[in-house]
Amino acid sequence: MGKQSDALFQRAQELIPGGVNSPVRAFRGVGGTPPFIEQAQGSRIFDADNLQYIDCVGSWGPMILGHGHRYVVEAVKKASTRGFSFGAPTAGEIELAEMVVQAIPSIEMLRLVNSGTEATMSALRLARAATGRNKIMKFDGGYHGHVDSLLVKAGSGGATFNVPDSAGVPAEVTKLTISVPYNDLEAVRKAVDGDLAAIIVEPVAGNMGCVPPAEGFLQGLREICDSNKSLLIFDEVMTGFRVAYSGAQSLYGVKPDITTLGKVIGGGMPIGAYGASAELMKMVSPLGPVYQAGTLSGNPIAVAAGKSTLSVLKNSSIYADLEERSAEFAAGVTAAAAKHGVPVTLNRVGSMWTLFFNEGPVTDFESANKSNREKFARFFHLMLADGVYLPPSQLEAAFFSAAHAKKDILQLIERSDRVLKKIAWEFEK
Ligand SMILES: *Cc1c(COP(=O)(O)O)cnc(C)c1O
């Protein structure tokens, strides 16, 4: 990287494990060292050496409006002058809750927390309490935050660094977690039993790269949960307000029992939420026996960022525009790959996408892992050198924002074309 970024990375590594506060940021999935980001505006981020990139990470999902959206910045400024945190209820929390309940019909009540991890952890606790059962089912390559019991065959960084099962988690804990292949209803049916409290699923997988649900997969999970009296948890931390305003559950027409949210609902500030029917949510403390709390939960500044983000998204043409531009990008890149004879699979749902370097189809963790990682790493670094910031791992989704204008998309296609041509030269001879 540039001089400044390299110097900062040296310093960071002495104080912070791997120099980063979340593992994938360290670039170990692609080699090399990460740029240190100084600021961002719209579709662009700028590093410590003042190099500019088209940002296709969007803070891993939250920045759907792009960076520094005027309305959101104003809301955050205003909130910050009123006080950072009170540890007492505020009107803003009701307003954000109302927006979520209006957007997502399966949610009648919700609780705000501080991260996606907290949301899924709490959702599991609620599901276990409601069913009086112990086991949890998840999917190989599915990532739901770093909750002990969910770090089993986990996606995201766990998969990137070959530690899908984290050390430090007792076998006694993970023996209650069953993991089966994504998009495989047969495997789900075989693994279900009378002690299964819940199935937790990313309704569009995003942490093994973007992998859409197969036709009927989510409906099938709904039916299996109903007949087994287990709860269905949609982890929409990534997909909520991303693939559609009302989330993946509206896109695919399947109603989960519990939904977890995060990322977009905080507009870039730390937040998470879990919600369900009033009946289920009334089991949560102080109304019921499921304990869950948080010193900074419902933080007024995070809530202001979330509320203003959702109000810009609501009733806008943003999702239609994102679909159109993302589709144009996907068509352009797949055409370029075909032209240069580089086998790729581009998976995409709305503005969430991954370019895999194999023929595909990529439908689960196993097929995602067949992507040629050397080609991905080369693609990543050539794009970076050409001013494009992609997720530094094959097993992560990339994102476009409302600030990615037509000209950004055209630049991205043009640069991809150039880079894929080079890759064809280097690999396909
Ligand atoms: C990002 C993510 C999480 C974890 O959220 P954090 O805020 O990083 O704790 C959980 N589930 C899914 C599907 C995610 O994409």
The ligand as an SDF file (V2000), in Angstrom:
LIG
                    3D

 15 15  0  0  0  0  0  0  0  0999 V2000
  -22.6840   -8.8850    9.9540 C   0  0  0  0  0  0  0  0  0  0  0  0
  -23.5860  -10.0050   10.3010 C   0  0  0  0  0  0  0  0  0  0  0  0
  -23.7880  -10.3980   11.6340 C   0  0  0  0  0  0  0  0  0  0  0  0
  -22.9990   -9.8210   12.7650 C   0  0  0  0  0  0  0  0  0  0  0  0
  -23.2340   -8.4810   12.9680 O   0  0  0  0  0  0  0  0  0  0  0  0
  -22.1520   -7.6350   13.8220 P   0  0  0  0  0  0  0  0  0  0  0  0
  -22.7760   -6.2890   13.9110 O   0  0  0  0  0  0  0  0  0  0  0  0
  -20.8810   -7.7040   13.0500 O   0  0  0  0  0  0  0  0  0  0  0  0
  -22.0290   -8.3150   15.1390 O   0  0  0  0  0  0  0  0  0  0  0  0
  -24.7280  -11.3590   11.8870 C   0  0  0  0  0  0  0  0  0  0  0  0
  -25.4230  -11.9400   10.9010 N   0  0  0  0  0  0  0  0  0  0  0  0
  -25.2480  -11.6150    9.6070 C   0  0  0  0  0  0  0  0  0  0  0  0
  -26.0610  -12.2850    8.5540 C   0  0  0  0  0  0  0  0  0  0  0  0
  -24.3150  -10.6490    9.2640 C   0  0  0  0  0  0  0  0  0  0  0  0
  -24.1040  -10.3670    7.9730 O   0  0  0  0  0  0  0  0  0  0  0  0
  1  2  1  0
  2  3  1  0
  2 14  2  0
  3  4  1  0
  3 10  2  0
  4  5  1  0
  5  6  1  0
  6  7  2  0
  6  8  1  0
  6  9  1  0
 10 11  1  0
 11 12  2  0
 12 13  1  0
 12 14  1  0
 14 15  1  0
M  END
$$$$
